[in-house]
Amino acid sequence: MTAYTIRPAAPRDVPAIVALITELAEFEQLTHLLAVTADKLAPHLFGPKPVVEALVGEVEGEVVGFALFFTNFSTFLAKPGLYLEDLYVRQAHRGVGLGKGLLTRLAQLANQRDYGRFEWSVLDWNADAIRFYERMGASLLPDWRICRLSGDALARYKA
């Protein structure tokens, strides 16, 4: 079994995280939406008012996976929660427990911070990921749909 380490991301990891985000966009066939660069991402992770956090997974000193997450809030629970925006492990390093390790570490973090829940989304066609998440104990919420304003639709509300 391949040994891996999981640690909080550091500023030096931003280029590797951007490369992994690019691979994730290719996998999800969403490269047409990709605008991330190291210069755009770094301030949100490590600037004066960070809004996201990240964990990285390393194999032999190389960053081969990441989890990017932020705090949300449940009005019903009156507690913060942890929202996983993206988790990705390079294909060559899947099956060694790194993805499970990243999810486990995030669940532990949610518990340590006394959060009320830990949530994320999965594409409906990604059957492998869905099975993986269900094996981890996650429930898929069939009655919920994600709503999003972005691009031109969001820009209509500028003033």
C-alpha positions in Angstrom: 0.0 0.0 0.0 1.3 3.4 -0.9 2.1 5.7 2.1 0.5 9.1 2.0 0.4 12.1 4.2 -2.4 14.6 4.7 -1.7 18.1 5.9 -3.2 21.7 5.8 -2.2 23.4 2.6 0.6 26.0 2.7 1.2 28.9 0.3 3.8 26.8 -1.6 1.0 24.3 -2.5 -1.2 26.8 -4.4 0.3 26.0 -7.9 -0.2 22.2 -7.2 -3.7 22.8 -6.1 -4.5 24.8 -9.2 -3.0 22.0 -11.4 -5.3 19.5 -9.6 -8.3 21.8 -10.0 -7.5 21.9 -13.7 -7.4 18.0 -13.8 -10.7 17.9 -11.9 -12.3 20.3 -14.5 -11.1 18.1 -17.3 -12.5 15.0 -15.6 -15.9 16.8 -15.0 -15.8 18.1 -18.6 -16.1 21.7 -17.2 -12.9 23.3 -18.5 -15.0 25.9 -20.3 -15.8 27.3 -16.8 -12.2 27.2 -15.5 -10.8 30.6 -14.5 -8.6 29.7 -11.5 -5.0 30.7 -11.4 -2.6 30.7 -8.5 -2.8 34.5 -8.2 -6.6 34.3 -8.0 -6.7 31.4 -5.5 -3.9 32.3 -3.1 -5.6 35.4 -1.5 -8.7 33.3 -0.7 -6.7 30.7 1.0 -3.9 32.7 2.6 -4.8 36.4 2.3 -5.8 38.8 5.1 -9.4 37.5 5.0 -9.3 33.8 3.9 -12.7 32.4 2.9 -11.6 28.8 2.1 -9.2 26.2 3.6 -7.5 23.3 2.0 -6.0 20.0 2.9 -3.4 18.4 0.6 -2.5 14.7 0.2 1.1 13.9 -0.6 2.8 10.8 -1.9 6.6 10.9 -1.7 6.5 14.6 -1.2 4.3 15.3 -4.3 0.9 16.8 -3.8 -1.5 14.4 -5.6 -4.8 15.3 -4.0 -6.6 18.1 -2.3 -9.8 19.0 -0.5 -11.0 22.6 -0.6 -13.6 23.5 2.0 -15.3 26.4 3.8 -17.6 27.1 6.7 -21.4 27.4 6.0 -24.2 27.8 8.5 -27.4 25.8 9.3 -30.2 28.0 10.6 -32.2 25.0 11.7 -29.3 23.7 13.8 -28.0 27.2 14.7 -24.5 25.8 14.1 -21.8 26.2 11.5 -21.1 23.4 9.1 -18.3 22.3 6.9 -18.9 22.4 3.2 -16.5 20.5 0.9 -16.3 22.4 -2.4 -14.0 20.0 -4.2 -12.0 16.8 -3.5 -9.7 15.3 -6.1 -7.1 12.7 -6.1 -5.0 12.0 -9.2 -6.1 8.8 -11.0 -2.7 7.1 -10.4 -3.1 7.5 -6.7 -6.7 6.4 -6.3 -7.5 3.2 -4.4 -4.8 3.6 -1.7 -7.1 5.4 0.8 -6.1 9.0 0.2 -9.7 10.1 -0.7 -11.1 8.3 2.3 -8.3 9.9 4.4 -9.2 13.4 3.2 -12.9 12.8 3.9 -12.2 11.3 7.3 -9.9 14.2 8.2 -12.6 16.7 7.3 -15.2 14.8 9.3 -12.8 14.9 12.3 -12.3 18.6 11.8 -16.1 19.2 11.7 -16.4 17.3 15.0 -13.4 19.2 16.6 -15.0 22.5 15.6 -18.4 21.4 17.0 -20.1 21.9 13.6 -23.5 20.5 13.0 -22.9 18.8 9.7 -20.5 18.1 6.9 -21.8 18.4 3.3 -20.8 18.3 -0.3 -22.3 17.8 -3.8 -21.6 15.1 -6.3 -22.5 15.0 -10.0 -25.3 12.5 -10.7 -23.3 10.7 -13.4 -20.3 10.0 -11.1 -21.4 6.6 -10.0 -18.0 5.7 -8.6 -17.9 8.8 -6.4 -21.5 8.2 -5.2 -20.7 4.6 -4.2 -17.6 5.8 -2.4 -19.5 8.4 -0.5 -22.2 6.0 0.4 -19.6 3.5 1.7 -18.3 6.4 3.9 -21.8 6.7 5.4 -23.0 9.7 3.5 -26.6 10.2 2.5 -27.7 11.6 -0.8 -30.5 14.0 -0.4 -32.8 13.3 -3.4 -35.3 16.1 -2.7 -32.7 18.9 -2.8 -31.3 20.6 -5.9 -28.6 23.2 -6.1 -29.6 26.7 -7.2 -27.0 29.0 -8.5 -26.7 32.5 -9.9 -23.4 33.1 -11.7 -22.0 35.0 -14.7 -24.5 37.2 -16.5 -27.4 36.1 -14.3 -25.5 37.3 -11.2 -24.2 40.4 -12.9 -27.8 41.6 -13.4 -27.9 42.3 -9.7 -24.9 44.6 -9.5 -26.7 47.8 -8.7 
